[in-house]
């Protein structure tokens, strides 16, 4: 059933005349100055306010406590989360035609999942396998030339677009390699709880890394909603183009390490 739903989604996109390769990339570049419509601004602002309240009550206190953990613990957690994200990155490398990077990411995953003790350590980087930027289905759809659609704010998950939301749905409905990983003929199975637990932990890790920067951005922005929207859309465009330049105050993968200005 999951596979059928994915095929329906993909068929819908293809029926709209979506094309891949250099033409899709060129079309995306042409659209870079076209503003993304905020079709549901009133609803989006309401959800944004809800997320702010949730952050103040849940994520900010958890992130503050997380920051107090010893650096090796936080580093190991971050490494493990990065290793897990490779399960989503590799299939998207393949879908985008980046076969060389897909191969290197596969080696990274195997090395860090074994020698690195389930990704707590990163021996792959020491062996010359660079840590490549995360990829997801939203980026793949963008690489194929699919437009962003309307800007959305999702409960808990935060800023998104119609295209990125469909990417999230595709990842979760499709199963991905998330549910099983085979290393040397030994298959390890992951439950949906494992997946969502990792996403929550990833969110806390992100909030802790950007603790002061997010608070300062909120304090100094005349319109915090508009600032977050602008930063998110610019960063997503940069990632889809695989641009090396940072976006204003942003750096690192997954919209992390916002630098204070």
N, C-alpha and C positions, 0 to 999 in steps of 0.2 A: 504494500500500500504506500509506503514511504517513497519508493522508487517511482511509482505512478505519479504521485504529487509533484515530485521533482521534474519529471518529464513534462507535466502540464505547465509548470512554471517556465521551464526552458522553452517550450513550444510557444508560449505566449510572447516571450522576448523575441524569439526568432521570427514570429509572424509580424513583428513591428519593423522588420528590416534591419536587425542588428547585424553588424559585421565585425570581424576580428582583425588582428594583425595591424600593420602599419596604418591602414586607412582608419581603423577605429581610434588609434592613438592620435592621428592627425586631427580627426573630428573632435576628440576630447580637448586637444590643445586650442582649437578654434573657439570652444565654448568657455574657456577659462574666465572670460570677463563677463559672461552672462550670469546675472544674479539668480540664485536659487530662490524660488518663490516660497514664502512662508504662508501657505494656503490656510493653515489652521492656527494662526498666531494666538488667538484668544485661548484655545484649548491648550496649545503648546505652553503658553505662559502659566496656565493653571497647573499643568503637570510639572513644569519647571519649579514652581513655588513648592509643590508637594515634595519634589526631589530635594530641594534646599532644606526643607523641614526634616526630611529623613536623614540627610547628611548631618545636620546639626545634632540630631538625637542619637543616631546610630554610627554612621561611618566616621565622622570626625573624632568622637571619643575612642572608637576602636583604633583608628589610625594613630591617635596620640599615644595609646598604649603600645601599639605595634612599634612605634618609633623608639620606645624605651627598651626594646629587646636588644640583646648584644648584636653588634654588626654582623658577625658570622652567621647568626640565625637568620637575620633579614636577607643577607646575601644569598644564603642557601635556598631560602623560600623563593626569592626572585629568580634564581637560576632554575629551580624546579618548575615554576610557572612558565618560564620562557621555553623550557624543554617540552612541556605539555602542549604549548601553543604550536609547536612544530608539527603536531598531528594535523592541524588545520592548514598550516602554511604549505606543506609539501603538495597536497592535491591541488591547491590553488597555483603553486609554481607550475605544475604540469598543465593546468587549464590555460595558463597564460603563455605557455610555450617556453618557459624558462627551465629547460630540462637540465642544464648544467647546474643551476642553483638547486633544483629539486634533488639532484644526486648528492650534492654537498650537504644539504639539509638532512637528507636521509642518513648520511654517515654521521653527522652531528648527533642526530637522535639516537642512533645505535651506540655510539661511543659514550655519550653522556648518560644514557639509560643503563649502561652496564658498568663501565669503569667509573663513571661519575656518580654512581649509586643513585639511580632514579632521577638524575638531573640535579642533585644537590650541589654537585661540583661541575665545572666546565672544562674538562681536560681537552675537549675537541678544539677549543680556541688555541690552547698551547701547542696542539699538533698541526696548526695552520688552517683549520676549518673555521672561517670567520662566522660571526653571529649575524646572519642576514635578517633584514627587516621582516616583521610578521606580514603575512598576506591573509586575506579573508575573501569570502565570496562577494562581498560588496566591492572590493577592489578589483576582483576578476570581472564582474559585470561592467565596472567602469572602464577597464582595459579593453573590453569588447566594444565599447562605444555607447553603452547604455547611459542615458541621462540620469541625473540625480533624482528627478521628480521633486515633490514638495519636501520642504524641511519638516522634520518631526522631532518631538521630544518624547522619549519613551519613559514610562514609569520605571524608576530605579536605574535603568540602563543609561538614561540621559540622551544627549544629542544624537540625531541620526537623520537619515533621509529615507524616502520611499525605497530607493535602490539598496541602501545599506540594511534596511529592515528586512527586505526580501532576502538579502544575503544571510541575515541571522536566521530567518525561517528555514532557508535551504540547508544551512549547517545543522540545525537541530532536527529537522524532519528527516533529513537524508541519512542521519546516523554517522556518516563520515568514518574515518578509522578510529574515532574516539572510543568506540565500544570494545575494540580489541586491538592489541598490539602483540605481534609475534616477534620474539627475539631468540634466535637459535632454536627454532621449533618449539619454543615455550610460549604459549599464548596467555596473555594477561587480559582479563576482561574488566571493563570499567562500567559502572552503573551511571544512571542519570544523576544520582546524588553526587557521585564523584565529580561529574561535569560541573554542576551548579555550585558545588562547594569550591571548586577551583576558580570559578568566575567571581564568587564573593571574595575569596582570598585575594584574587588578582585586583579587585576593586579597592580593597583595603591597602594593598601594597602600593597601588597607584596613588591613592589619597595621601598615604604617608610620604611618598617621594615628593609630592607637590603640596605638602601641608601649608607652608607659609605662602607659597606662590598663589594658590587658589584663594586663600583668605585675603591676601593683599589685592588680588584682582577684583574680588567681590567688593572690598572696601573702597577701592579707588575708581571703580567703573561707575559712570553715570547711569548706564543701563547694563547690568551684569548679564542679563539674558542675551542682549545683542552682542556683547563681547564674546560670550561662550559660543554663540552661533557662528560668528565670524571666524574665530580661531578653529573651530571644528571643521568648517567647510574648506578653509584654506589648507588645513593639514591633510584632509582626505584627498584633495586634489593633488597635493604634492606626493602623497604616497602612491596614488594611482599612476602618476607619471614617473614614479621612482626617481624623483628629483633629489639631488644631493643637498640643496639649500634648505635651511630651516625656515619655518614660517613665523615671522615676527618673534614672539617670545617662546617659541616651542622648539623642542628637540627630542630625539630618541623615539623609539617605536611606541605605538599604542597611545599617542598623545601624552607622553610622559615627560617629566623633567622640564616643566615650564619655568623659564628663568625670569627672575625679577628684573624689572627695568628701573 
